[in-house]
Every structure is written in structure tokens, then in C-alpha cells.
Amino acid sequence: SSPSPAEPAESVAPANSQWRTPVVRGLLAAVAALVTVVIVLAGLLGRQRESSLPPSPSSSSVRSLWSQLFNANLTTTVIVPDHTFPMVQEASNRHVDLATYLRRSSKPEHENLRQLEKILPAFSVRRYTTFDGVSTAVRVSQLAEQFGGRVVVRYARDMTLRELSPGHVVLIGRPLSNLWNEMFENKLNFLFYSDLERNLIILQNRAPQPGEQSEYLPVDEGAKRTVYASISFLPNLNNDGNAMIIAGNSSGSQDIAAEFV
């Protein structure tokens, strides 16, 4: 996999000044945006079957890639990110591993989370994802029809280890929002890491080659913002199928990575 710089325009919704905790204010703004996204997604998915399919891949390299992710004998599982979970981790300033995530505990153990639960009851078990995650899943499903593949789309929180293999898998999102990335981390050279203290999403390069950096950080230059994305293609668990991971340190960069692949 290799990083790709991108320069999407991003905006942040203003927070209501009545909330005292900065973390909670930011999360409320994010939740408000996500509620709007959910409404839009309902219309998008409702029209999916009516929309025209993308052009048939003509490039031999494109066909070579996607034919390894779709076939009639194995199901391809597309896993969209659980975007509630990054907000829970950002509010508590604590990273959580996959094993803890799979226990699906909803008990708030941090003051910021308790405040958030008072404002939005049962927030930690609400089901939010991102527009770019779902739009990528829609496009992958449309491609699968051209290759005669069978596709199921799953929310990250609903997945189990048993369902991850055998078969092909397309993982959408960085580790903080899609913890199933953890199953492939030891095979990845480029890996996203969320620095919760500094509020940064860093693309780590574990084996820098000459001229490469060990870390790629987002750069703000006035109206210009440089961000990064990575695309990984590797064997699925137990070599039973293949896996593709599409990730970015912003929604814009992740969407560009999906467009590229």
C-alpha cells in the first residue's frame, strides 16, 4: 500500500456555546452532521437499484484487481465504519482494542461520556456511519454485479470474527472507526494512527524507503489542507480469499482513495 496526498475542502459546524465541555461541544456538532447524513443515505440507498451502473472497467489492470475480489464461489463482505465509536474514544481520550469492542459494552466510564449520555441518552449504542463509507459500499456493490460476485454490506459493529473468513472482504475506514483493521495490522506497511492527545490522524510508514517519511501528518496552509489516504490489498485471514482496505485521515481523502481504486 502507498499513501496518496489529497486536498479536500472541509468545514466544521459551529457548536452551541451553552455546553461547557469542549469535547462534548465538538461531538454534538459531529452528531448533528451525522443525523443529516443518515437522512441523505436513506434516499441514496433507496435509489441504488434505480441508478445506472458505472461504466464497465476497460483497463486490464482494473479488471485484474477487482476480479480477485468478486467471484461466484466466495461472498465479498463490505464493512462500513462504525462512526459512533471514534466519537466515544475521542470523548474519553482512550483507545479501545478489537477485543473490548466486540464485548459491546455500553456503560459510560468517563466523565465526558456520562455528560454526553445525559444529553443524548444511549449515544454509545447509536448507529452512525459516514457518507463516504456508504457511497463506497454502493459503488463496490455495483462493480460486483459486473463480475458476477455476491456482496453483503455489514456495519462494523455487527461483524463477527467467524464472518470475516473465508471469503473476500472490503474494509472501509481507518482503525478508529473500523476496528477490524486490527486483524491485518501486522501485514501493513502504511497504517493510520489517531493521536487523541493532539487530535491528529497520522499515517505511519513502518519501513521508510529512501526519500520517504516515517510519518505523514495533515498540513493546514490557509485554505489549502493536505491529507493522506492508503489502499491495501492483501490475503484475507487464513488465505481464504482477499482483503482490500480503503482508509484516509479525512472523509475527503478516503473518498478520493475509493475513486482511485
C-alpha positions as CSV (number, residue, x, y, z in Angstrom):
1,S,0.0,0.0,0.0
2,S,1.1,3.6,-0.5
3,P,-0.1,7.0,0.8
4,S,-1.7,9.4,-1.6
5,P,-2.0,13.2,-0.8
6,A,-5.2,14.9,-1.3
7,E,-6.6,18.4,-0.7
8,P,-10.4,18.2,0.1
9,A,-12.3,21.2,1.4
10,E,-13.6,20.6,4.9
11,S,-15.8,22.6,7.3
12,V,-16.8,22.3,10.9
13,A,-20.2,23.0,12.1
14,P,-20.4,25.7,14.9
15,A,-21.1,24.3,18.4
16,N,-23.7,25.7,20.7
17,S,-21.9,27.8,23.3
18,Q,-24.2,26.6,26.2
19,W,-22.2,23.3,26.6
20,R,-19.3,23.7,28.9
21,T,-17.1,20.8,27.9
22,P,-15.2,21.4,24.6
23,V,-15.1,17.7,23.7
24,V,-18.9,17.4,24.2
25,R,-19.5,20.5,22.1
26,G,-17.4,19.1,19.2
27,L,-19.2,15.7,19.5
28,L,-22.6,17.3,19.4
29,A,-21.7,19.1,16.2
30,A,-20.5,15.9,14.7
31,V,-23.7,14.1,15.8
32,A,-25.8,16.8,14.2
33,A,-23.9,16.4,10.9
34,L,-24.3,12.6,11.1
35,V,-28.0,12.8,11.6
36,T,-28.2,14.8,8.4
37,V,-26.0,12.2,6.7
38,V,-28.3,9.4,7.8
39,I,-31.3,11.1,6.2
40,V,-29.4,11.6,2.9
41,L,-28.2,8.0,3.0
42,A,-31.8,6.7,3.2
43,G,-32.5,8.4,-0.1
44,L,-29.2,7.3,-1.7
45,L,-29.8,3.6,-0.8
46,G,-33.4,3.7,-1.8
47,R,-32.3,4.9,-5.3
48,Q,-29.4,2.5,-5.6
49,R,-31.3,-0.1,-7.7
50,E,-32.6,2.6,-10.0
51,S,-29.3,4.2,-10.7
52,S,-27.3,3.3,-13.7
53,L,-24.2,1.1,-13.1
54,P,-20.7,2.6,-13.5
55,P,-19.0,2.0,-16.9
56,S,-17.6,-1.4,-17.3
57,P,-13.9,-1.5,-16.3
58,S,-11.9,-1.5,-19.6
59,S,-8.4,-1.4,-18.1
60,S,-6.8,-4.8,-17.8
61,S,-5.2,-3.8,-14.5
62,V,-8.5,-2.7,-13.1
63,R,-10.2,-5.9,-14.2
64,S,-7.3,-7.9,-12.8
65,L,-7.7,-6.3,-9.4
66,W,-11.5,-6.5,-8.9
67,S,-11.8,-10.0,-10.4
68,Q,-9.7,-11.1,-7.3
69,L,-12.4,-9.7,-5.0
70,F,-15.5,-11.0,-6.8
71,N,-16.4,-14.5,-7.9
72,A,-19.4,-16.8,-7.7
73,N,-17.8,-19.2,-5.2
74,L,-17.0,-16.7,-2.4
75,T,-19.0,-14.0,-0.8
76,T,-17.5,-10.5,-0.6
77,T,-18.3,-8.7,2.6
78,V,-18.1,-4.9,2.6
79,I,-17.7,-3.5,6.1
80,V,-18.7,0.2,6.6
81,P,-17.3,2.1,9.5
82,D,-18.9,2.4,12.9
83,H,-18.5,6.2,13.3
84,T,-20.1,6.3,16.8
85,F,-17.1,4.5,18.1
86,P,-14.4,7.1,17.2
87,M,-16.5,9.8,18.9
88,V,-16.7,7.6,22.1
89,Q,-12.9,7.2,22.0
90,E,-12.3,10.9,21.4
91,A,-14.7,11.9,24.2
92,S,-12.9,9.5,26.7
93,N,-9.4,10.2,25.2
94,R,-8.9,6.4,25.3
95,H,-8.1,3.9,22.6
96,V,-10.0,0.7,22.6
97,D,-8.9,-2.6,21.1
98,L,-11.0,-5.0,19.0
99,A,-11.5,-7.5,21.9
100,T,-13.1,-4.7,24.0
101,Y,-15.1,-3.5,21.1
102,L,-16.6,-7.0,20.5
103,R,-17.8,-7.2,24.1
104,R,-20.1,-4.3,23.1
105,S,-20.1,-2.7,26.5
106,S,-22.3,0.5,26.6
107,K,-21.6,1.5,30.2
108,P,-20.0,5.0,30.2
109,E,-16.9,5.0,32.3
110,H,-15.6,8.5,31.7
111,E,-17.0,11.9,32.8
112,N,-17.2,13.2,29.2
113,L,-19.2,10.1,28.2
114,R,-21.5,10.5,31.1
115,Q,-22.2,14.1,30.1
116,L,-22.8,13.0,26.5
117,E,-25.2,10.3,27.6
118,K,-27.2,12.8,29.7
119,I,-27.6,15.0,26.6
120,L,-28.1,12.1,24.1
121,P,-29.3,9.0,26.0
122,A,-27.8,5.7,24.8
123,F,-25.4,7.7,22.5
124,S,-22.7,5.0,22.7
125,V,-25.0,2.3,21.2
126,R,-26.4,4.6,18.4
127,R,-25.5,3.5,14.9
128,Y,-23.8,6.2,12.8
129,T,-21.6,5.8,9.7
130,T,-20.2,8.2,7.2
131,F,-21.5,9.2,3.8
132,D,-18.2,8.4,2.0
133,G,-18.3,4.9,3.7
134,V,-21.7,4.1,2.4
135,S,-21.2,5.6,-1.1
136,T,-18.1,3.5,-1.4
137,A,-20.1,0.4,-0.4
138,V,-22.7,1.2,-3.0
139,R,-20.0,1.6,-5.8
140,V,-18.4,-1.7,-4.7
141,S,-21.8,-3.5,-4.9
142,Q,-22.3,-2.1,-8.4
143,L,-18.9,-3.3,-9.5
144,A,-19.7,-6.8,-8.1
145,E,-22.7,-7.1,-10.4
146,Q,-20.4,-6.7,-13.4
147,F,-18.1,-9.5,-12.2
148,G,-20.9,-11.9,-11.1
149,G,-19.9,-11.6,-7.4
150,R,-22.0,-11.9,-4.3
151,V,-21.8,-9.0,-1.9
152,V,-23.1,-8.4,1.6
153,V,-22.8,-5.0,3.3
154,R,-22.3,-5.1,7.1
155,Y,-22.0,-2.5,9.8
156,A,-18.6,-2.9,11.6
157,R,-20.3,-3.4,15.0
158,D,-22.4,-6.3,13.6
159,M,-19.5,-8.3,12.3
160,T,-18.1,-11.4,14.0
161,L,-14.7,-13.0,13.5
162,R,-16.4,-16.1,12.1
163,E,-17.9,-14.0,9.3
164,L,-14.5,-12.4,8.3
165,S,-13.2,-15.5,6.7
166,P,-13.4,-17.5,4.4
167,G,-14.4,-15.1,1.6
168,H,-13.3,-11.7,0.3
169,V,-13.6,-8.5,2.4
170,V,-13.5,-4.8,1.6
171,L,-12.8,-2.7,4.8
172,I,-13.7,0.9,4.7
173,G,-12.3,3.3,7.2
174,R,-9.3,3.9,9.5
175,P,-8.7,1.8,12.6
176,L,-10.5,4.2,15.0
177,S,-13.8,3.8,13.0
178,N,-13.3,0.3,11.8
179,L,-11.5,-1.8,14.3
180,W,-11.4,-4.9,12.0
181,N,-8.3,-3.3,10.6
182,E,-6.6,-4.6,13.7
183,M,-6.7,-8.2,12.2
184,F,-4.4,-7.1,9.4
185,E,-2.1,-4.6,11.1
186,N,0.9,-6.9,11.3
187,K,0.8,-7.2,7.5
188,L,0.6,-3.5,6.7
189,N,3.4,-1.1,6.0
190,F,1.3,2.0,6.0
191,L,-1.1,2.3,9.0
192,F,-3.2,5.1,10.3
193,Y,-2.9,6.0,14.0
194,S,-5.1,8.5,15.9
195,D,-3.2,10.7,18.3
196,L,-6.1,11.5,20.7
197,E,-4.0,13.9,22.8
198,R,-3.1,16.1,19.8
199,N,-6.3,15.4,17.8
200,L,-4.2,14.2,14.8
201,I,-4.7,11.3,12.5
202,I,-1.2,10.2,11.4
203,L,-0.3,7.9,8.6
204,Q,2.7,5.8,9.8
205,N,5.3,4.4,7.5
206,R,6.8,1.3,9.2
207,A,9.6,0.7,6.7
208,P,10.5,4.1,5.1
209,Q,12.4,3.8,1.8
210,P,14.9,6.4,0.6
211,G,13.0,9.8,0.2
212,E,10.0,8.6,2.3
213,Q,8.9,9.9,5.7
214,S,8.2,7.8,8.7
215,E,5.0,9.7,9.4
216,Y,2.7,11.7,7.2
217,L,0.7,14.3,9.0
218,P,-2.1,16.5,7.7
219,V,-0.9,20.0,6.8
220,D,-3.0,23.2,7.1
221,E,-2.0,26.1,4.8
222,G,-4.8,28.6,5.0
223,A,-7.5,27.5,2.5
224,K,-5.3,24.5,1.5
225,R,-5.3,21.3,3.5
226,T,-3.1,18.3,2.6
227,V,-4.3,15.0,3.9
228,Y,-3.5,11.3,3.1
229,A,-5.1,8.1,2.2
230,S,-3.9,4.5,1.8
231,I,-5.1,1.5,-0.2
232,S,-4.0,-2.0,0.9
233,F,-4.6,-5.3,-1.0
234,L,-3.6,-8.5,0.8
235,P,-4.7,-12.0,1.5
236,N,-7.7,-12.4,3.9
237,L,-7.3,-14.4,7.1
238,N,-6.1,-17.9,6.6
239,N,-5.5,-17.0,2.9
240,D,-9.2,-17.8,2.3
241,G,-9.9,-15.0,-0.2
242,N,-8.5,-11.5,-0.4
243,A,-8.9,-8.2,1.5
244,M,-8.9,-4.6,0.5
245,I,-8.6,-1.7,3.0
246,I,-9.5,1.8,1.9
247,A,-8.7,4.4,4.6
248,G,-7.9,8.1,5.0
249,N,-7.3,10.7,7.6
250,S,-10.3,12.6,6.4
251,S,-13.6,11.8,4.7
252,G,-12.4,13.7,1.6
253,S,-9.1,11.8,1.3
254,Q,-10.9,8.4,1.9
255,D,-13.4,9.2,-0.8
256,I,-10.5,10.1,-3.2
257,A,-8.8,6.8,-2.4
258,A,-12.1,5.0,-3.3
259,E,-12.4,6.9,-6.5
260,F,-8.8,6.0,-7.4
261,V,-9.2,2.3,-6.8
